[in-house]
Amino acid sequence: MKIVTKFRRDCAYKEADTNNTNTLSEEKVLHIVRKLDVPARLVFAALTEADRIREWWGPKNYATPFAAVDLRVGGKFHYCMRSPDGADFWGIGIFREIVPNKKLVYTDSFSDKDGNIVPPEKYGLPAEWPIESIVEVTLEEQASGTLLTIHSSAPSNAPQDIFDGSVQGWNEMIDKLAEYVVRARW
C-alpha cells in the first residue's frame, strides 16, 4: 500500500468588509492524502457505518466504545474515543454534504455523552481552539484502489503544538482506517 501524507500551512484570501482589496489571513490547514487498496464503496462504508467506525476511529492506542451515525444531510455523527489511560473524549458532527462513495462534509466539535457541544477547554485544549471545524473527505476511485483526501483547517492563532498534535492524531487514525479496510470482512 502506498501512503502519501501532506501537511501544509496555507494562506487563504478573505473578503474584506471595506472597499480595500482582499486581505490575507493565515490559516493552518490539515491536508491528508492516502491511497487505500480497496474500492471507494468500502472506504465509504468504513467512514459511515457505526459498527465499522468503532473498529478503527481514533488515534493510535485509542478505542471507540461508542459511535452512532444518522447518514443524511443534517444528520449527526456522535462518537466517543477512549484514551489508553481510560479518559473519554466525545465528539459530534453534523453532515452538510453526502455524495455516496465520493464525498462527506461535516462539522466537527467536542461534545458530552449526550451530544451537546462543549467548549474545547473541557478536553484540555486552549480557548483559541475553534468550537467547530469543517472536515471534508473525498474519495476518488482509481484502478488500484481509492485516493482518500481529508481537508480541515484551524485559525492561525491556534497554538502550534496543539495543531501538530491534531495532525498527528488524524494521521494515526487514517493509519488505523487503512489497516481496517484491508482486513475487514465485507
N, C-alpha and C positions, 0 to 999 in steps of 0.2 A: 504494500500500500504506500503510495506516495503522499506525503504530508507537506503542505505548504502553509506556513503561518506568517501573516503580516501584521505588524503593529505600526501604526503611523500616527503622527501628530499633524493634523491638517489645519488650515485656516479656512474659514467659511465666510462668505460675504453676507452681510446682514443689511437689509434696507434701513437707511437712516430715516428718522422722523422729520427731518428738515429738508431743505432744498439742496443740501450738500450731496455730493456723490456718495456712493456706497462707502461705508466704514468697515474696516477689517476687524473682526472679532475672532479671537482664537478659541478653538475647542479641541479637546482631547478626544481622539477617535479610536475606537476599538474596531479593528477590521481583521477578521479571521477568515482564511480561505483554506478548505481542506478537500482533498479528493477521497471519496469513500467508495469502496469496491462493491457497491450494491446499487440496485436501481433506485431512482428517486422515490418511488412509491413506498419502499421500505424505510427510507430515511424519514419521509413524511410521517409514516405510522409511528416510528420511534419518537418523533417530536410531538405527536398529538394524542397518543393513546396513553391514558393514565397508567395502566399496568406496565407498559413498556418504559415510560418515563421513570417509574420507581426503580427500574433496573440500572439506570446509568446517570441520572441527574445529579449534579453537584460536583464540586472539586474532588480531587484525589482523596481517598480515605473517608469521604463523606457518604452517608447513607441517605436515602429518601424514603422515609416511612409513610409519607402521605403525598398524594398527587391526585387532583381532580381537574378534569378538562370538560368545558362546555364549548365545543368547537363550532362556533358561529360568530359572526361579527357582533360584537357587544357581549359575547360570552366570556367567562372567566377561566383563567388558568391559575389554580391555587396549589401551592406546594410547601413542603417542609423539608429542609436539608438539616441533617444531624451531623455535627462535627465529631471527630474521633473522641473528644472528651465529653460528648453527650449533650452539648448545647444545641438547641433547636433554633433554626433561622427560617422564619416563614416569609413567603413572598406571594405576590398576586400580580396578575396581569390581565388586561382586557384586550381581546383580539380586535384589531382595527381593520385588518385585511387578511383574507384567506383565499389562496388560489391553490386548490389541492395539487399536491406533488410538485409545486413550483415556488410558493411564497407564503410566508407568515409575517405579519407585522403586529406587534403587541406592545402594550405598555409594560413596564416592569417596576414594581415598588415593593418595599418591605411591608409586611403585614403582621397581624396577630393570627392566632389559630382560627379565629372566626372570619378572617378575610378582610378585616378593617385595616386600611392603610395606616401605617405608623411612621413616625419620623425615623430616618436612618440612624439617628443618635441612639435609639433603643438597642441597636445592634453594634454599637461602638464606633460608628462612622462619624466624621465631623459634620457640623451644621452646614458646611458648604456643599455637602453631597446632595445631589438632587433627590427630591422625594419621588420623582417619577422620571424614568428614561424610556426611550423608544428603542425597541430591538427589531431589526429587520433581518429575516432569514430567507435566503433564496436558494433554490435547488435547481441546478442545471443538469439535465440528463445528458450523459455522454456515452459513447460506445462502450467504454470500460468501467462505467460507474456513474457517480454523481458528484458534481462540484458543489460543495456546501459553502455559502458565504454568509457570515454574520457581521452585522454592522450596528454599532451603537455608539453614543457619544456622551461625554460628560463636560460640564462647563470648565473653562480654562482655570478657574480658581479652585477646582477640586484638588486636594493635596496629592502630589505626585506619587507618594508611597502607597496611598490607598488606591489610586487608579492603577498603579502597577500590580497591586495585589488582585484587583478585579480582573486585569488582563490575564494574570497567571491562573486565577480560578476558572475563567472561561476556557482557556486552553486546556486545563486539566479535565474540565467537563467534556470538551469535544474529544479529547483522547478517549474518555470512557465511552462516549457515543460511538466512536469509530470501532472500538473493540466490540461493543454490544451488537451493532448491526451485522457484523461478520459472524458472530457466534449464535445469534438469536434463532429460535425456531419460528419460522414464519408459516 
